[in-house]
């Protein structure tokens, strides 16, 4: 399926995960888009992420406003990326967001 790796210091400013194929080669990245630094200060701002694999957008993840729970809307583009890997990226984005709010 593949694996993910957190990008060091750069991920402090905005979330960035490196997407790797089963052999461990980098094939793309999932990045937080928009006013990510402002989102760290203002916790009620919704987050958005984009996954690019081999130069093509594989998915978009958008947080949906809910008072009690956390929810992401995931739009998957047809392509060679396993959908399970995309959903894992969405879960990691959701968990990172929840951890930051605690």
N, C-alpha and C positions, 0 to 999 in steps of 0.2 A: 504494500500500500504506500508506504513512505514514512517520513518522520519530519519533525519540526525542531528548530533550534532558535532560542531567543537571542536576538542580536544585542550584544553588550551595552555599552554606555548610551548608544543612540536610542535604545528603548526607554530611557528615562524621559525623553522629551515626547515621544509618541511610540505606541506599541508597534513592534516590528518582529515578525517571525519569519525565519528562513524556511522554505519548503524544500525538502529533499526527496529524491526518488529512493527506492529500496536499496540501491547501491551506495547511497550516501552523497550523491552529487547534487549540488544546488540547482533547482529547476525553477524557482520562483520565490515570491515573498507575499506575506499578508501584512498590510500596513493600515494603521489607523489614519483616516483622512479627516481634513477639516481642522478646526480649532482645538487640537488635542491638548495643548498646554493650558488653554483656558478651561477645558473640561476637568483638569486636575484641581483647579481652584473652585469652580462652580459645579458641584456634584450633580445637579439636576439637569445639566446639559446632556443630550443624547449622543451616543457615540456611533460612528460609522467606520467600517473597515472595507478594504478592497484586497482581493487576492489575485495576483498576476502570476501566471505560469507560462514560461517560454514566450514572454512578450505579449501574451493575450490575457484579457481579464477572464478569470475562471469563475469568480463569485463576488457578490457584494453582500455585506452584512450591515443591517441597520437596526439600531436599538429602537424598540417601540415603547412609548411612555405608558407605564402602568404604575399605579400608586403603591400597590402591595408587592408585586412580583417583578422579576426581570424577564424581558422577552426580546428576542432578536428575530428579525425577518431576514431570511437567507434566500438570495436569488442566485441560482446556479446556472451558469452558461454551459451549453453542450460542449464537450471537449474531452481530452484524454485524462483529466484528473479524476481520481476516484472520489466519488461523492462522500464517502466516509471520512476522507482526509479533510474535505471542506467543512463537514459538520464538526469535526474535532477542532478545527480552527475557530469556528463560531463558538463552541463551548469554552475554549481557552479565552477568547475575547470577553465572554460573559463572566467567567470566573475572575479575570483580571479586573474587570470593572467593579464587581462586587467586593473584591478584596480591598480595592482602593477606597471604597465608600465606608468601610468599617473603621 
